[in-house]
Amino acid sequence: MKKAVLASAVVSALMSGLVGAAEVYNSDGTSLEVGGRMEFRGDFGGKSSGEKMDGSMDNQSRARLSIKGKTKINDSLAGFGKWEVEHSAKKASGKEETFKQRYMFAGLETDFGAVSFGRQDTAGVIISQMSDNGQIYTGAQKEFITSGNEQINNTVKYSGNFADALTIEASAIAGQESNSNGYGIAARYDLPFGLGLGLGYSQNSAGKNSNGDQKQTIAGLTYAIAGLELGGTYTQGDLDTANGTEFKGTEVSANYKIGGGFSVMGAYQNTEQEQAASAEKKKTDFYELTGQYKFNSNLRSYLAFKLNNLKKGDNALAYDAEDSMRLGLRYDF
């Protein structure tokens, strides 16, 4: 595969998330696409956190708007950018409506990869995504420390794809506050028979109130055959080396496309984070089972069950965690 094609594949991965995005402008080597989603998400029975629900439904609905553009400078150089925001539904109390910026970055694409600057995913996210591949409740593997997380301000990232199999990403965070710099590196290798292997490391300062560091090592594995896709990740590291707090997490997932627009998804997640001021640990421990139906490439519906295994006392719960059911209808444009 030619270098230019490989570079385009890298940029497409960086700019992903616009399902069914429409190209609204294309002239003289410059293009612009607009996309996003409107998604109803209602939780019933219990909140996904395991807390009891006061009313009948916890509204988790949201909408996203994304804009991405690309301009060709010459045969070996192009520029690109992406902006994306999310608006969450207002709760019945009227106090929890949120509007947040997810991505805002610009970059340069060359025959040897892409370099981008701004609010974007750090390098380790390409590993955490190996088990967060369409499930409703997964994705915690990237959330332990800043330098391994997604949508991080002041991030500089290099992304390169080699021989259409090896993807390497490296990122650095130029922190805006004291003791907030960080860096990370990750590599993923996809074999031609459907097996993918990934490994990443990231580290950042623990913040202005600590002299310690945060560190994360994450490994991932995927396997795809016919309509079945399996994924798993394991991560561990330090929340603060100054006080000896650590974390670990395991996540496994499976997707199976039945046909006719139907698919089933399952996952298991178990994470622990030590708390500096307490002997208790912050935990997640649940199974997920989801059924999904795609009407077409733009509209899908799903019904997801989260079976919580948390017990009384975990995460300060005053009772065993509640199970939750989520009904969703999502329109992508």
Secondary structure as GFF3:
##gff-version 3
##sequence-region A 1 333
A	DSSP	alpha_helix	3	14	.	.	.	ID=ss1
A	DSSP	beta_strand	22	27	.	.	.	ID=ss2
A	DSSP	beta_strand	30	44	.	.	.	ID=ss3
A	DSSP	beta_strand	58	59	.	.	.	ID=ss4
A	DSSP	beta_strand	62	74	.	.	.	ID=ss5
A	DSSP	beta_strand	77	88	.	.	.	ID=ss6
A	DSSP	beta_strand	98	110	.	.	.	ID=ss7
A	DSSP	beta_strand	113	120	.	.	.	ID=ss8
A	DSSP	alpha_helix	125	128	.	.	.	ID=ss9
A	DSSP	three_ten_helix	140	142	.	.	.	ID=ss10
A	DSSP	three_ten_helix	146	148	.	.	.	ID=ss11
A	DSSP	beta_strand	152	162	.	.	.	ID=ss12
A	DSSP	beta_strand	166	173	.	.	.	ID=ss13
A	DSSP	beta_strand	182	190	.	.	.	ID=ss14
A	DSSP	beta_strand	195	205	.	.	.	ID=ss15
A	DSSP	beta_strand	213	225	.	.	.	ID=ss16
A	DSSP	beta_strand	228	240	.	.	.	ID=ss17
A	DSSP	beta_strand	245	259	.	.	.	ID=ss18
A	DSSP	beta_strand	262	274	.	.	.	ID=ss19
A	DSSP	beta_strand	281	294	.	.	.	ID=ss20
A	DSSP	beta_strand	299	308	.	.	.	ID=ss21
A	DSSP	three_ten_helix	314	316	.	.	.	ID=ss22
A	DSSP	beta_strand	324	332	.	.	.	ID=ss23
###
